[in-house]
């Protein structure tokens, strides 16, 4: 019997990390939840920032020297983190819910490139959306604050860092949501864990003695990550970049646990 070798398909291509990222980007943009969650993020950043800035103009501070005009105009970031975090969870738990993750893992040897591809595609998308949103919120907010001479310019110390830092913070929260979704593989569990990690530690500290809560507060995820988005430093918080680095460390740890589990467990 003569052995016959099958010819390779003309369009056959090797699986690479770049192609995996591209395929994950196609998945992300095709999800209805992506449009709605990103739209909610922009509306919350700009809309809440506009509303809060208008409120603060109507009630000017007693001491303008302590007034953080940047934080006021970017107040919506604190709510927008919920929308972007939920999208991060949905981006991966949706595939587990429909069992489509098995197709992705079967097509990509090693499994982990799928997780890295999702993280890169989602992180870049979040950053591209967040930067214009926070910049628009800042500019609109400062134009409102200028009526009471409370505005600041981008050229003043710490302002650019706070504005861009807000976009970086939103991106990190989204990746934290993605990591929790990959770790827990359940939408309700991932969202609950995200909300608990962002807000529950502060509530628990409120029940502890003040000396203990003040010492531990700076190391909590949300206060640490949000430090990069403020010009006036909170005396209880870490420095801007050290706090943000700690938040990123939390995210990397959760993502690492998700990667470890992905290698050991079936989808």
C-alpha atoms as one frame of an Amber mdcrd trajectory, in Angstrom:
protein
   0.000   0.000   0.000   1.366   3.407  -0.973   1.463   6.082   1.712  -0.214
   9.277   0.599   0.552  12.488   2.449  -2.147  15.126   2.551  -1.127  18.537
   1.257  -1.188  21.455   3.662  -3.948  23.994   3.244  -2.716  27.039   1.301
  -4.027  29.455   3.933  -2.871  27.464   6.962  -1.077  29.624   9.543   0.719
  28.908  12.764  -0.899  29.910  16.044   0.932  32.876  17.554   0.295  35.178
  20.485  -0.413  38.089  18.134  -3.072  36.098  16.283  -4.601  35.007  19.584
  -4.802  38.642  20.702  -6.449  39.541  17.400  -9.030  36.775  17.787  -9.782
  37.875  21.359 -10.267  41.433  20.152 -12.798  40.168  17.604 -14.637  38.349
  20.404 -14.595  41.430  22.622 -15.998  43.817  20.038 -18.720  41.342  19.030
 -20.182  41.105  22.556 -23.248  43.316  23.221 -22.086  43.742  26.816 -18.889
  45.395  25.577 -20.731  48.284  23.946 -23.067  48.832  26.881 -20.412  48.571
  29.592 -17.957  50.832  27.761 -20.751  53.318  27.102 -21.717  53.188  30.780
 -18.079  53.801  31.708 -17.869  56.931  29.567 -21.249  58.232  30.762 -20.327
  57.684  34.411 -16.900  59.291  34.084 -18.156  62.374  32.249 -21.730  62.601
  33.560 -21.030  62.063  37.249 -17.970  64.286  37.043 -20.064  67.051  35.462
 -22.842  66.717  38.056 -20.473  66.663  41.036 -18.455  69.599  39.708 -21.637
  71.629  39.280 -22.629  70.789  42.853 -19.264  71.862  44.234 -19.422  75.166
  42.366 -22.769  75.849  44.006 -21.160  75.108  47.383 -17.618  76.495  47.177
 -15.074  75.301  49.761 -14.184  77.425  52.765 -10.464  76.984  52.052  -9.634
  76.930  48.308  -6.057  75.871  49.117  -7.255  72.415  50.167  -9.655  72.037
  47.234  -8.676  69.214  44.827 -10.132  70.392  41.537  -8.868  67.345  39.669
 -10.509  64.828  42.005 -13.775  66.750  41.843 -13.904  66.707  38.049 -12.950
  63.021  37.984 -15.397  61.899  40.670 -17.155  59.671  38.143 -14.151  57.358
  37.977 -15.148  55.832  41.318 -18.464  54.651  39.845 -17.111  53.861  36.384
 -14.775  51.271  37.879 -17.823  49.110  38.568 -18.919  49.102  34.914 -15.464
  48.328  33.559 -14.827  45.705  36.236 -18.085  43.921  35.421 -17.171  43.918
  31.732 -13.859  42.285  32.594 -15.689  39.504  34.426 -18.216  39.016  31.607
 -15.535  38.877  28.932 -14.331  35.496  30.150 -17.178  34.009  32.199 -19.489
  34.291  29.194 -17.328  31.749  27.381 -17.403  29.393  30.346 -21.191  29.697
  30.550 -21.620  28.687  26.893 -18.691  26.210  26.858 -17.087  28.156  24.003
 -13.927  28.374  26.084 -13.289  24.712  25.200 -13.090  25.617  21.523 -10.625
  28.417  22.250  -8.418  26.208  24.412  -8.513  23.384  21.856  -7.367  25.736
  19.099  -4.479  27.237  21.102  -1.777  24.904  22.427  -0.647  25.574  25.956
  -3.896  27.269  27.057  -2.188  30.255  28.672  -1.899  32.274  25.421  -5.706
  32.514  25.468  -5.654  34.126  28.914  -2.803  36.475  27.971  -4.594  37.359
  24.738  -7.766  38.259  26.606  -5.817  40.385  29.084  -3.958  42.314  26.374
  -7.016  42.861  24.162  -9.188  43.934  27.074  -6.529  46.105  28.705  -5.754
  48.026  25.522  -9.445  48.520  24.735 -10.151  49.842  28.218  -7.199  52.215
  28.089  -8.174  53.573  24.657 -11.702  54.310  25.897 -10.704  55.604  29.345
  -8.108  58.181  28.309 -10.474  60.356  26.208 -13.230  59.956  28.825 -11.146
  61.185  31.767  -9.601  63.957  29.669 -13.047  65.176  28.588 -14.314  65.014
  32.171 -11.329  66.998  33.392 -11.609  69.710  30.737 -15.370  70.120  31.164
 -15.045  70.122  34.938 -12.325  72.747  34.959 -14.352  75.001  32.662 -17.174
  74.862  35.218 -14.853  75.428  38.171 -13.315  78.441  36.448 -16.500  80.402
  37.284 -15.318  80.420  40.917 -11.587  80.535  40.117 -11.171  76.987  41.424
  -9.865  75.461  38.206  -6.376  74.122  37.516  -4.467  73.619  34.282  -2.861
  70.507  32.864   0.529  72.100  33.299   0.310  72.332  37.086   2.241  69.780
  39.163   0.612  66.369  39.417  -2.353  67.152  37.166  -1.339  65.132  34.098
  -0.366  62.238  36.339  -3.749  62.322  38.090  -5.726  62.504  34.841  -3.847
  59.741  33.048  -3.592  57.826  36.316  -7.382  57.685  36.463  -7.416  55.945
  33.069  -4.720  53.538  34.251  -6.710  52.817  37.400  -9.818  51.975  35.359
  -7.748  49.681  33.158  -6.296  47.899  36.188  -9.775  47.436  37.702 -10.996
  45.939  34.431  -8.082  43.511  34.391  -8.807  42.624  38.014 -12.369  41.772
  36.996 -11.058  39.668  34.118  -8.684  37.849  36.469 -11.423  37.107  39.003
 -13.699  35.860  36.231 -10.953  33.562  34.954 -10.264  32.300  38.467 -13.878
  31.673  39.527 -15.342  30.839  36.079 -18.744  32.127  37.184 -20.325  35.501
  36.412 -22.152  35.991  39.708 -19.156  34.796  41.713 -16.726  36.983  39.768
 -18.815  40.141  40.131 -19.422  39.474  43.826 -15.713  38.914  44.412 -14.869
  42.103  42.522 -17.267  44.231  44.566 -16.106  42.574  47.767 -12.432  43.134
  47.006 -12.970  46.795  46.064 -15.308  47.848  48.872 -15.594  45.265  51.669
 -12.123  45.814  53.231 -12.927  49.484  53.956 -16.153  48.465  55.708 -14.339
  45.881  57.813 -11.668  48.383  58.835 -14.399  50.737  60.037 -15.185  48.214
  62.765 -11.608  48.054  64.028  -9.765  50.441  66.382  -8.645  53.651  64.710
  -4.944  52.904  65.180  -5.322  49.597  63.341  -7.551  50.946  60.571  -5.274
  53.922  59.883  -2.233  51.650  59.584  -3.931  49.132  57.272  -5.993  51.554
  55.151  -3.195  52.456  52.741  -2.657  48.831  51.768  -6.250  48.137  50.754
  -6.849  47.698  46.998  -9.102  50.697  46.286  -7.284  53.347  48.376  -3.956
  52.133  46.992  -5.066  52.182  43.365  -7.024  55.451  43.570  -4.014  57.315
  45.009  -2.665  57.824  41.489  -5.753  59.835  40.498  -5.436  62.554  43.170
  -3.259  65.637  43.190  -3.578  66.267  46.932  -2.171  63.236  48.735  -4.253
  61.591  51.433  -2.050  61.368  54.579  -3.380  57.858  55.200  -2.676  56.646
  51.645   0.466  55.504  49.883   2.193  57.640  47.278   0.573  57.823  43.833
   2.760  55.369  41.964   3.574  53.094  44.899  -0.146  52.759  45.628  -0.940
  52.026  41.996   1.899  49.496  41.869   0.391  47.723  44.876  -3.000  47.571
  43.147  -1.342  46.140  40.054   0.346  43.558  42.279  -3.054  42.459  43.588
  -4.236  42.086  39.997  -1.130  40.148  38.919  -1.509  37.755  41.859  -5.140
  36.984  40.959  -4.246  36.631  37.271  -1.393  34.303  38.206  -3.754  32.127
  40.258  -6.152  32.026  37.313  -3.314  30.963  34.991  -2.217  28.243  37.437
  -5.762  26.920  37.664  -6.209  27.030  33.884  -3.209  24.746  33.442  -4.389
  22.269  36.080  -8.163  22.084  35.556 -10.344  21.195  32.606 -12.489  23.979
  31.156
